[in-house]
């Protein structure tokens, strides 16, 4: 498959490349900062040529020239993605007797993805997490045996194995690109090959993306036994499940390092000149706001056990009432490593602990959770002819993903390096490069630490619903349901919370952090823990015309609200309580399936051509998901991000367009060394409108054999599915939408069914 893609990006203007910010931003010289926090303005807002850092000049010239005017969304990039996919399934069934049958199945899927790279040179368009060559292979095998012991008891045994491999490489993999542009100490092996991340507020990030290369192999061995026992009006199911996971993830967060630039070093610290400073000017001077590198030094082999047991009774109490009563037990064991190459952060003891050393468990202190009992209850009652009332409540335990935040990557198995500055004083320059990576000492760690809470508590969700279903005339069925889900003990998806944020205030950040006395050289301590809770409530309605005379219709409408207190800016659940990132308030769908009633009884060539056609259509209308607004240059001086003040209604008083999705004039910088008054996720991105249609024709060459031709068009109206606008207050792209999903996509398929 070859697919065209369109990315709208923000690149520096010709004037900015030359250090000329006249008419763009007032810029000040950070090397003239005085003790009382004043700076001298660059004459004419022009950086002298001899002050432009040579590495920065090379980096900024990697950006393509703008293709349109403006400071944001001024360049369109259209790479061609090629993806080849091979898949097959094989199955063998065997009948030992009337009471005993078995089958064996094997499935294989292989996917290769390639993006074009710059011929013989540096490819800077590696932002948005895009990788270069990606290889994915999934395999699974299963043995299944079903035995009928009599009219009341059936047993089913399953044994399975699955394997998933991922090799995702950056576009500049294997090239010492950072060395070519003058950044020393970056390219030291294949993991760190490529270009460092250059993140400049208001510009599209260049450099090979973080967390790649990704080299991961996951194996799962599973044994399942299930029984069904029928006695009277009871249908009882019970059984167990045993799983062994082997996860081998190699993934450095920033093996090539990351240099981030904001407007702090080139603004007027006194605030007398509003809107002063430019992140691009800070880049040209070569003064990063933060410099980091986190490189993995080992290739771990993580292991854990999982098991489950369940019993459920479907009890037909009477002709009008059925009850579903069940209990499930789950155990998700903590991870260990085959050679104890994992370590954790003990905040109480103020030290790093290593698995298998000094009495530390093989799970690096993470305790198993043995208390995951999950009751289930449901009912279905026919309250009148054609009217059914249903309801239920249940608890489900969900294991955490073994993602980067849960992988226990800490010294001495990583090399960590971080330089954090204050808003006033540059500490390092691009010309300094990075020191060569060495194993960070657990006795004197530096950089960012990543721990997992010792509690080991398993996240769970309480789900409940109350549903009324009624048959209507004309073959229609209407359903109205109230649905709720309460997430508890939730871990941040693929992330953690920095528990070492300094309180807002002036001065160097690290000495003001809570754990400075025990980790004086550490810039952040990210802990994966059951930090937050979620609350989802919804009204779901459905109107269905079941398949009859070749036609089926289904219309659904959902009103919902999803809230949570996930830590984002502050480690304060009350301050962060707000719209979930998954909050979609309104969603309407309409589905149709129509068998064209032509040529069914006719004979001859025309009838043969006319019959066998089918049409399908799907219409989806949804409101957008929320997005957060944060300062491009943090003002609280906590070591983390913050939000500005809101001084008006951002949804009114302006003309909405992709260049201004909300009223950007209703936000203002909060006073220095404070948090802003803006809440979390207060605005929503554009909604989606999508119409998909399909047409198919079936041929029956002989009995038991069907040949189906399908033509499918997705987003047939070619309505742009716009992404969220930039929420980076103070950047040139603030409020501007610069991304969109796929436009119209047409595909054809030929299936042989036998």
URHUGI-V114896 format. One record per backbone hydrogen bond with DSSP energy under -1.0 kcal/mol. NH is the residue of the N-H (numbers start at 0). CO is the residue of the C=O. E is the energy in kcal/mol with one decimal. If there is no record, write none. Layout:
<<NH | CO | E> <NH | CO | E>>
This chain:
<<2 | 80 | -3.1> <4 | 78 | -2.0> <6 | 76 | -3.2> <8 | 74 | -3.4> <16 | 12 | -2.2> <18 | 15 | -2.0> <19 | 14 | -2.6> <20 | 44 | -2.8> <23 | 20 | -2.2> <24 | 20 | -1.9> <27 | 265 | -1.9> <28 | 39 | -3.0> <31 | 28 | -1.7> <32 | 29 | -1.2> <33 | 37 | -2.2> <36 | 33 | -1.8> <41 | 26 | -2.1> <44 | 41 | -2.5> <45 | 42 | -1.4> <46 | 18 | -2.6> <50 | 47 | -2.0> <52 | 283 | -3.1> <56 | 52 | -2.3> <57 | 53 | -1.9> <58 | 54 | -2.6> <59 | 55 | -2.9> <60 | 56 | -1.4> <61 | 58 | -1.3> <66 | 73 | -2.7> <67 | 73 | -1.5> <74 | 8 | -1.5> <76 | 6 | -3.4> <80 | 2 | -2.9> <81 | 113 | -2.5> <82 | 0 | -3.6> <83 | 111 | -2.6> <85 | 109 | -2.9> <87 | 107 | -2.1> <89 | 105 | -2.6> <91 | 103 | -2.6> <93 | 101 | -3.2> <95 | 99 | -1.4> <96 | 99 | -2.0> <100 | 145 | -2.2> <101 | 93 | -2.7> <102 | 143 | -2.0> <103 | 91 | -2.4> <104 | 141 | -2.4> <105 | 89 | -2.7> <106 | 139 | -2.7> <107 | 87 | -2.5> <108 | 137 | -2.4> <109 | 85 | -3.1> <110 | 135 | -3.2> <111 | 83 | -2.6> <112 | 133 | -2.9> <113 | 81 | -2.9> <120 | 117 | -1.4> <125 | 123 | -2.5> <129 | 126 | -1.6> <131 | 168 | -3.7> <133 | 112 | -2.5> <134 | 166 | -2.7> <135 | 110 | -2.8> <136 | 164 | -2.1> <137 | 108 | -2.6> <138 | 162 | -2.6> <139 | 106 | -1.9> <140 | 160 | -3.0> <141 | 104 | -2.3> <142 | 158 | -2.8> <143 | 102 | -2.4> <144 | 156 | -2.7> <145 | 100 | -3.0> <146 | 154 | -2.9> <147 | 98 | -3.0> <148 | 152 | -2.0> <153 | 227 | -2.1> <154 | 146 | -3.0> <155 | 225 | -2.8> <156 | 144 | -3.0> <157 | 223 | -2.8> <158 | 142 | -2.4> <159 | 221 | -3.0> <160 | 140 | -2.5> <161 | 219 | -2.0> <162 | 138 | -2.9> <163 | 217 | -2.5> <164 | 136 | -2.7> <165 | 215 | -2.6> <166 | 134 | -2.7> <167 | 213 | -2.5> <168 | 132 | -2.8> <172 | 169 | -1.6> <174 | 171 | -1.9> <176 | 174 | -1.9> <177 | 193 | -1.9> <179 | 175 | -1.6> <180 | 176 | -1.7> <182 | 177 | -2.5> <187 | 185 | -1.1> <192 | 189 | -1.1> <193 | 174 | -2.6> <196 | 256 | -2.1> <197 | 205 | -3.0> <198 | 258 | -2.3> <200 | 260 | -2.2> <202 | 199 | -2.6> <203 | 9 | -2.7> <205 | 197 | -1.8> <207 | 194 | -1.8> <210 | 252 | -2.1> <213 | 167 | -2.3> <214 | 249 | -2.2> <215 | 165 | -2.2> <216 | 247 | -1.5> <217 | 163 | -2.7> <218 | 245 | -3.0> <219 | 161 | -2.4> <220 | 243 | -2.4> <221 | 159 | -2.5> <222 | 241 | -2.6> <223 | 157 | -2.7> <224 | 239 | -2.2> <225 | 155 | -2.6> <226 | 237 | -2.9> <227 | 153 | -2.4> <228 | 235 | -3.5> <229 | 151 | -2.5> <230 | 233 | -2.5> <233 | 230 | -2.1> <234 | 313 | -1.7> <235 | 228 | -3.4> <236 | 311 | -3.1> <237 | 226 | -2.0> <238 | 309 | -1.8> <239 | 224 | -2.3> <240 | 307 | -2.5> <241 | 222 | -2.8> <242 | 305 | -3.3> <243 | 220 | -2.5> <244 | 303 | -2.6> <245 | 218 | -2.8> <246 | 301 | -2.9> <247 | 216 | -2.7> <249 | 214 | -2.4> <253 | 293 | -1.9> <256 | 253 | -1.2> <257 | 291 | -2.6> <258 | 196 | -2.9> <259 | 289 | -2.5> <260 | 198 | -3.0> <265 | 262 | -1.1> <266 | 263 | -1.0> <270 | 267 | -1.8> <275 | 272 | -1.1> <276 | 25 | -3.5> <281 | 277 | -2.0> <282 | 278 | -2.1> <283 | 279 | -2.4> <284 | 280 | -1.9> <285 | 282 | -1.0> <286 | 281 | -2.1> <288 | 259 | -2.7> <289 | 259 | -1.3> <290 | 418 | -1.9> <291 | 257 | -2.3> <292 | 416 | -2.3> <294 | 414 | -2.3> <296 | 412 | -2.4> <301 | 246 | -2.9> <302 | 335 | -2.6> <303 | 244 | -1.6> <305 | 242 | -2.6> <306 | 330 | -2.2> <307 | 240 | -2.2> <308 | 328 | -2.1> <309 | 238 | -2.1> <310 | 326 | -2.0> <311 | 236 | -3.0> <312 | 324 | -3.5> <313 | 234 | -2.6> <314 | 322 | -2.9> <315 | 232 | -2.6> <316 | 314 | -1.3> <317 | 320 | -1.9> <321 | 379 | -2.3> <322 | 314 | -3.2> <323 | 377 | -3.1> <324 | 312 | -2.5> <325 | 375 | -2.3> <326 | 310 | -2.4> <327 | 373 | -2.1> <328 | 308 | -3.1> <329 | 371 | -2.2> <330 | 306 | -2.6> <332 | 304 | -2.7> <335 | 302 | -2.4> <337 | 300 | -2.0> <339 | 336 | -1.9> <342 | 407 | -1.5> <343 | 352 | -2.9> <345 | 350 | -2.8> <349 | 345 | -1.4> <350 | 345 | -1.7> <352 | 343 | -2.3> <354 | 341 | -2.2> <355 | 359 | -1.3> <356 | 353 | -1.8> <359 | 356 | -1.7> <363 | 360 | -1.8> <365 | 362 | -1.4> <366 | 453 | -2.9> <372 | 370 | -1.7> <373 | 327 | -3.6> <375 | 325 | -2.7> <376 | 392 | -2.8> <377 | 323 | -2.0> <378 | 390 | -2.4> <379 | 321 | -2.1> <380 | 388 | -3.0> <381 | 319 | -2.6> <382 | 380 | -1.1> <383 | 386 | -1.3> <386 | 383 | -2.4> <387 | 468 | -2.7> <388 | 380 | -3.3> <389 | 466 | -3.1> <390 | 378 | -1.8> <391 | 464 | -1.9> <392 | 376 | -3.0> <393 | 462 | -2.3> <394 | 374 | -1.5> <395 | 460 | -2.2> <397 | 458 | -2.1> <402 | 400 | -2.2> <405 | 402 | -1.5> <406 | 403 | -1.2> <412 | 409 | -2.2> <414 | 294 | -2.6> <416 | 292 | -2.3> <418 | 290 | -2.7> <420 | 288 | -1.5> <429 | 285 | -1.8> <431 | 428 | -1.6> <432 | 429 | -1.5> <433 | 183 | -2.7> <439 | 413 | -2.5> <446 | 520 | -1.0> <448 | 523 | -2.6> <450 | 525 | -2.7> <452 | 527 | -2.8> <459 | 487 | -2.1> <460 | 395 | -2.4> <461 | 485 | -2.5> <462 | 393 | -2.9> <463 | 483 | -2.2> <464 | 391 | -1.9> <465 | 481 | -2.0> <466 | 389 | -3.4> <467 | 479 | -2.9> <468 | 387 | -2.8> <469 | 477 | -2.8> <470 | 385 | -2.5> <471 | 475 | -3.5> <475 | 472 | -1.1> <476 | 543 | -2.3> <477 | 469 | -2.9> <478 | 541 | -2.7> <479 | 467 | -2.6> <480 | 539 | -2.8> <481 | 465 | -2.5> <482 | 537 | -2.5> <483 | 463 | -2.8> <484 | 535 | -2.3> <485 | 461 | -2.7> <487 | 459 | -3.0> <489 | 531 | -2.5> <494 | 491 | -1.9> <496 | 526 | -2.0> <498 | 524 | -2.6> <501 | 637 | -2.4> <504 | 635 | -1.6> <511 | 508 | -1.8> <512 | 509 | -1.7> <515 | 512 | -1.5> <518 | 514 | -2.9> <521 | 518 | -1.5> <522 | 446 | -2.4> <523 | 446 | -1.1> <525 | 448 | -2.8> <526 | 496 | -2.8> <527 | 450 | -2.8> <530 | 528 | -2.4> <531 | 489 | -1.8> <533 | 486 | -2.1> <534 | 562 | -2.8> <535 | 484 | -2.6> <536 | 560 | -1.9> <537 | 482 | -2.3> <538 | 558 | -2.9> <539 | 480 | -2.9> <540 | 556 | -2.8> <541 | 478 | -2.6> <542 | 554 | -2.8> <543 | 476 | -2.7> <544 | 552 | -3.0> <547 | 550 | -2.1> <550 | 547 | -1.4> <551 | 592 | -2.1> <552 | 544 | -2.1> <553 | 590 | -2.3> <554 | 542 | -2.7> <555 | 588 | -2.5> <556 | 540 | -2.2> <557 | 586 | -2.5> <558 | 538 | -2.4> <559 | 584 | -2.0> <560 | 536 | -2.1> <562 | 534 | -2.7> <563 | 577 | -2.3> <564 | 532 | -1.5> <571 | 569 | -1.0> <575 | 571 | -1.8> <577 | 563 | -2.4> <579 | 561 | -2.9> <582 | 579 | -1.7> <586 | 557 | -1.7> <587 | 620 | -3.1> <588 | 555 | -2.3> <589 | 618 | -2.2> <590 | 553 | -3.2> <591 | 616 | -2.1> <592 | 551 | -2.3> <593 | 614 | -3.1> <594 | 549 | -3.2> <595 | 612 | -1.6> <597 | 595 | -1.8> <607 | 603 | -1.9> <608 | 604 | -2.0> <609 | 605 | -2.2> <610 | 606 | -2.0> <613 | 695 | -2.4> <614 | 593 | -3.0> <615 | 693 | -2.5> <616 | 591 | -1.9> <617 | 691 | -2.7> <618 | 589 | -2.7> <619 | 689 | -2.8> <620 | 587 | -2.9> <621 | 687 | -2.3> <622 | 585 | -2.1> <626 | 682 | -2.2> <629 | 726 | -2.3> <630 | 641 | -2.9> <631 | 728 | -3.4> <644 | 667 | -2.8> <646 | 665 | -3.1> <651 | 648 | -1.3> <656 | 659 | -1.6> <659 | 656 | -1.0> <660 | 734 | -2.6> <662 | 649 | -3.0> <663 | 661 | -1.2> <665 | 662 | -1.5> <666 | 663 | -1.1> <667 | 644 | -2.3> <672 | 634 | -3.4> <677 | 643 | -1.4> <684 | 624 | -3.5> <687 | 621 | -1.7> <689 | 619 | -2.4> <691 | 617 | -2.8> <692 | 712 | -2.4> <693 | 615 | -2.4> <694 | 710 | -2.5> <695 | 613 | -2.4> <696 | 708 | -2.2> <697 | 611 | -1.7> <698 | 706 | -3.0> <704 | 701 | -1.9> <705 | 752 | -3.0> <706 | 698 | -3.0> <707 | 750 | -3.0> <708 | 696 | -2.6> <709 | 748 | -2.9> <710 | 694 | -2.8> <711 | 746 | -2.9> <712 | 692 | -3.0> <713 | 744 | -3.3> <715 | 690 | -3.0> <717 | 714 | -2.4> <721 | 719 | -1.5> <722 | 738 | -3.1> <725 | 735 | -2.1> <728 | 629 | -2.7> <728 | 726 | -1.2> <730 | 727 | -1.9> <733 | 730 | -1.4> <734 | 725 | -2.8> <735 | 732 | -2.5> <736 | 657 | -3.2> <740 | 720 | -2.7> <744 | 713 | -2.2> <746 | 711 | -2.6> <748 | 709 | -2.6> <750 | 707 | -3.2> <752 | 705 | -3.3>>
